[in-house]
Amino acid sequence: MHKDFLDIIDYRPQELLNLLDLAIRLKKEYAHGGNEPVLKGKVLAMIFQKPSLRTRVSFDMAMRHLGGDALYLSPNEIGLGQRESIADIARVLEGYVQGIMARVFAHEHVLELARWANIPVINGLSDYSHPCQALADALTIYENFGRIQGINVTYVGDGNNVAVSLMQICAKLGANFTIANPEGYDMPADAVQTAINVARESGAKLTFLRDPHEAVQFADVIYTDTWTSMGHEDEAKQREKVFPPYQVNDQLVSEAAPDVIVMHCLPAHRGQEITDSVADGPHSRLFPQAHNRLHAQKAVVYTLMKGD
């Protein structure tokens, strides 16, 4: 088993399925009286360069549910790679805690933490990928359809870190992934090529389009995210001119499969990438999806930190 949870692409399909099975079991256990305190005496350090509601609360509660504890470290407390080198931070923390979760701007920072720390490191989000979100997304899709393989997942919007990890987990688990995004806002070419190679093994079909209306035909899942991710705020005005045709609204949803579900990793900028009528409508799974962050991440910390 891997020491770290850095990218979906690092994991074999069966390993991802094992994590999903564990998430489902832990979710059921918690609903029927609670989880065993298998992480009693263990602490997860949570390094935040970016603020977050879901990442912070879900990891904190995941550790509590499993009998452990979580320690929040704000941007000012560490200054990752500025006040102190990442290598030194990793080696200091490994003497205090049993795991590290990092939510960072630069993907290289979380890779470097993992390189130097002899304890598990979890990517809580980077500019390249968001594997914890993708695991929760797969759990949500499975709960709705009873399977992942063969499900048609369409992502509409910016080819960002969330899109990358969603594409990766679809490619690994045999879901068909389609993205519609404006020119100039594609996913990184290396991520796309790697996913194409993986999809050949799983039988997943990957499709890259510009037209969102074409993309949602036959979609079982429509997924969107903010037009402007953290770190790109200086592009917000330009993006607000480019992305309106990619809004997930009632018209777009009506063009998909009748039982389509709509997903969004949140926070949602209502009236931009998604309308209130969709976010709060019968197809929306925004809040069950957000709640599944807890259960998916519980499976990750259980697997990485439980030990023998």
C-alpha positions in Angstrom: 0.0 0.0 0.0 1.1 3.6 -0.6 2.6 5.7 2.1 1.0 8.8 0.8 -2.2 10.0 -0.9 -0.9 12.6 -3.4 -2.7 11.9 -6.7 -5.4 9.6 -8.0 -3.2 8.5 -10.9 -0.7 6.9 -8.4 -3.3 4.3 -7.3 -4.3 1.1 -9.0 -8.0 0.7 -9.7 -8.4 -2.0 -7.1 -6.8 0.2 -4.5 -9.2 3.0 -5.3 -12.1 0.5 -5.1 -10.8 -0.7 -1.7 -10.8 2.9 -0.4 -14.4 3.4 -1.7 -15.5 0.1 -0.1 -13.9 1.3 3.2 -15.6 4.7 2.9 -19.0 3.0 2.5 -18.4 0.7 5.5 -17.2 3.5 7.7 -20.2 5.7 6.7 -22.6 2.9 7.6 -20.8 2.2 10.8 -21.0 5.9 11.9 -24.7 6.0 11.0 -25.3 3.0 13.3 -23.6 4.1 16.4 -20.1 5.3 15.5 -16.7 4.1 14.3 -14.1 2.2 16.3 -11.4 4.5 17.6 -8.6 2.9 15.5 -6.6 6.1 15.4 -6.6 6.7 19.1 -3.5 8.6 20.2 -2.7 9.6 16.6 -2.7 13.2 15.3 -3.0 14.6 11.8 -1.2 17.9 11.2 -3.3 20.0 8.8 -1.2 22.6 6.8 -3.3 25.3 5.1 -2.0 27.8 2.6 -5.5 28.2 1.3 -8.7 28.6 3.4 -11.3 25.9 3.3 -14.6 25.0 4.9 -15.0 21.4 3.7 -11.3 20.3 3.8 -10.7 21.6 7.3 -13.9 20.4 8.9 -14.1 17.0 7.1 -10.5 16.0 8.0 -10.9 17.3 11.6 -14.1 15.3 12.0 -12.7 12.2 10.2 -9.9 12.1 12.8 -12.4 12.6 15.7 -14.7 9.9 14.4 -11.8 7.4 14.3 -10.6 8.4 17.8 -7.7 10.6 16.8 -7.1 14.3 16.7 -6.2 17.0 14.1 -4.0 20.0 14.5 -4.7 23.0 12.4 -1.7 25.0 11.2 -2.5 28.3 9.5 -0.5 30.0 6.7 1.1 32.4 9.1 2.2 29.7 11.5 4.4 27.9 9.0 5.1 30.0 5.9 5.6 26.8 3.9 8.9 27.1 2.0 9.4 30.8 3.1 10.0 31.1 6.8 11.4 27.6 6.9 12.3 25.0 4.2 9.8 22.4 3.3 12.3 19.6 4.1 12.8 21.0 7.6 9.1 21.3 8.2 8.5 17.8 7.1 11.2 16.4 9.4 10.1 18.4 12.4 6.5 17.4 12.1 7.2 13.7 11.7 8.6 13.8 15.3 5.3 15.3 16.6 2.4 13.8 14.6 1.5 10.6 12.7 0.3 12.2 9.5 0.3 15.4 7.4 -2.5 16.9 5.3 -1.5 19.9 3.2 -3.7 22.3 1.2 -1.2 24.2 -0.9 -0.9 26.5 -3.9 2.1 24.7 -5.6 1.8 21.0 -6.2 5.6 20.7 -5.8 5.2 21.7 -2.2 3.1 18.6 -1.3 5.4 16.4 -3.3 8.3 17.7 -1.4 6.6 17.2 2.0 6.1 13.6 1.0 9.7 13.3 -0.1 11.1 14.3 3.2 8.5 13.1 5.7 8.6 9.5 7.0 4.9 9.7 7.9 1.9 9.7 5.5 1.3 12.9 3.5 -2.2 13.7 2.0 -2.8 16.2 -0.8 -5.7 18.2 0.5 -5.6 20.3 -2.7 -2.9 21.7 -4.9 -2.9 23.8 -8.1 -2.5 20.6 -10.1 -5.0 18.1 -8.5 -7.6 17.5 -5.8 -7.6 13.7 -5.1 -9.6 13.9 -1.9 -12.4 15.6 -3.8 -12.3 13.0 -6.6 -12.6 10.1 -4.1 -15.7 11.8 -2.6 -17.1 12.4 -6.1 -16.7 8.7 -7.0 -18.4 7.7 -3.7 -21.3 10.1 -4.6 -21.6 8.7 -8.1 -21.6 5.1 -6.8 -24.3 5.9 -4.2 -26.6 7.3 -6.9 -26.1 4.7 -9.6 -24.9 1.6 -7.9 -21.8 1.5 -10.1 -19.1 3.7 -11.5 -18.0 1.8 -14.6 -19.9 2.9 -17.7 -21.4 6.1 -16.1 -21.2 9.1 -18.3 -19.6 12.0 -16.4 -19.5 15.4 -18.0 -17.5 18.3 -16.6 -18.4 21.8 -17.8 -16.0 24.7 -17.1 -12.4 25.4 -16.4 -9.9 22.6 -16.8 -8.6 23.0 -13.3 -7.3 20.8 -10.5 -10.7 19.4 -9.7 -11.2 18.5 -13.4 -7.8 16.7 -13.5 -8.6 14.5 -10.5 -12.1 13.8 -11.7 -10.8 12.7 -15.1 -8.2 10.5 -13.4 -10.6 8.6 -11.3 -13.0 8.2 -14.2 -10.2 6.8 -16.3 -9.0 4.5 -13.5 -12.5 3.1 -12.7 -14.0 2.9 -16.2 -16.4 5.9 -16.2 -16.7 7.8 -19.4 -15.4 11.3 -18.9 -16.2 14.3 -21.1 -15.1 17.9 -20.6 -16.3 21.0 -22.3 -14.1 24.0 -21.6 -13.2 27.2 -23.5 -10.1 27.4 -25.6 -7.2 28.5 -23.4 -8.5 26.8 -20.3 -7.6 23.2 -21.0 -6.3 20.7 -18.5 -2.5 20.2 -18.4 -1.4 18.2 -21.5 0.6 15.7 -19.4 -2.4 14.9 -17.2 -4.6 14.4 -20.3 -2.1 12.0 -21.9 -1.6 10.0 -18.8 -5.4 9.6 -18.4 -5.7 8.6 -22.0 -3.2 5.8 -21.4 -5.0 4.7 -18.3 -8.4 4.7 -20.0 -7.1 2.3 -22.6 -6.8 -0.3 -19.8 -10.1 0.4 -18.1 -12.2 0.8 -21.2 -13.2 4.4 -20.2 -13.9 6.8 -23.0 -12.4 10.3 -22.7 -13.8 13.1 -24.8 -12.6 16.7 -25.1 -15.0 19.3 -26.4 -15.7 23.1 -26.5 -19.5 22.9 -26.8 -21.2 22.3 -23.4 -24.5 21.4 -25.1 -22.8 18.6 -27.1 -21.0 17.5 -24.0 -24.0 16.9 -21.8 -25.9 14.7 -24.3 -26.3 11.3 -22.6 -24.6 12.6 -19.4 -25.5 10.8 -16.2 -23.5 13.4 -14.2 -22.9 17.1 -14.9 -20.1 18.5 -12.9 -19.0 22.1 -12.6 -16.7 24.3 -10.5 -15.9 28.0 -10.0 -14.7 29.9 -13.1 -11.8 31.4 -11.1 -9.9 29.2 -8.8 -7.8 30.5 -5.8 -4.6 31.9 -7.1 -6.1 33.2 -10.4 -8.1 36.1 -8.9 -6.3 38.5 -11.2 -8.0 36.8 -14.1 -11.5 37.0 -12.7 -12.8 39.8 -14.9 -11.5 38.2 -18.0 -12.9 34.8 -17.0 -16.3 36.4 -16.4 -16.4 37.4 -20.0 -15.3 33.9 -21.3 -17.3 31.4 -19.2 -21.0 32.4 -19.3 -21.8 30.0 -22.1 -20.6 27.2 -19.7 -23.1 28.0 -17.0 -24.9 24.9 -15.7 -28.6 26.1 -15.8 -32.0 24.5 -16.3 -31.6 24.5 -20.1 -28.3 22.6 -20.0 -29.6 20.1 -17.5 -32.7 19.4 -19.6 -30.4 18.3 -22.4 -28.8 15.5 -20.4 -30.2 12.1 -19.3 -33.6 12.3 -17.4 -32.1 11.1 -14.2 -28.9 13.2 -14.5 -27.3 14.4 -11.2 -25.5 17.7 -10.9 -22.3 18.0 -8.8 -20.1 20.8 -7.7 -17.1 20.7 -5.3 -18.1 24.0 -3.7 -17.9 26.8 -2.9 -20.4 27.7 -5.6 -20.6 31.1 -7.1 -24.3 31.1 -7.7 -25.4 33.0 -10.8 -22.0 32.3 -12.4 -21.1 28.7 -13.1 -24.4 27.3 -11.6 -27.8 28.8 -11.1 -29.8 28.6 -7.9 -32.5 26.6 -9.6 -30.0 23.9 -10.4 -28.0 24.0 -7.2 -31.2 23.7 -5.1 -33.2 21.6 -7.6 -34.1 18.0 -7.9 -31.0 16.9 -9.8 -28.6 18.5 -7.3 -26.3 16.4 -5.2 -24.1 19.3 -4.0 -24.6 18.7 -0.3 -24.5 14.8 -0.2 -21.3 15.2 -2.3 -19.9 17.7 0.3 -20.8 15.4 3.1 -19.0 12.5 1.4 -15.7 14.4 1.7 -15.9 13.3 5.4 -16.4 9.6 4.6 -13.9 9.4 1.7 -11.2 11.1 3.7 -12.0 8.9 6.7 -11.1 6.0 4.5 -7.8 7.7 3.5 -6.6 8.4 7.0 -7.8 5.0 8.2 -5.7 3.3 5.5 -2.6 5.4 5.8 -2.4 6.0 9.6 -3.9 2.9 11.2 -0.8 0.8 11.0 -0.6 -2.8 12.0 
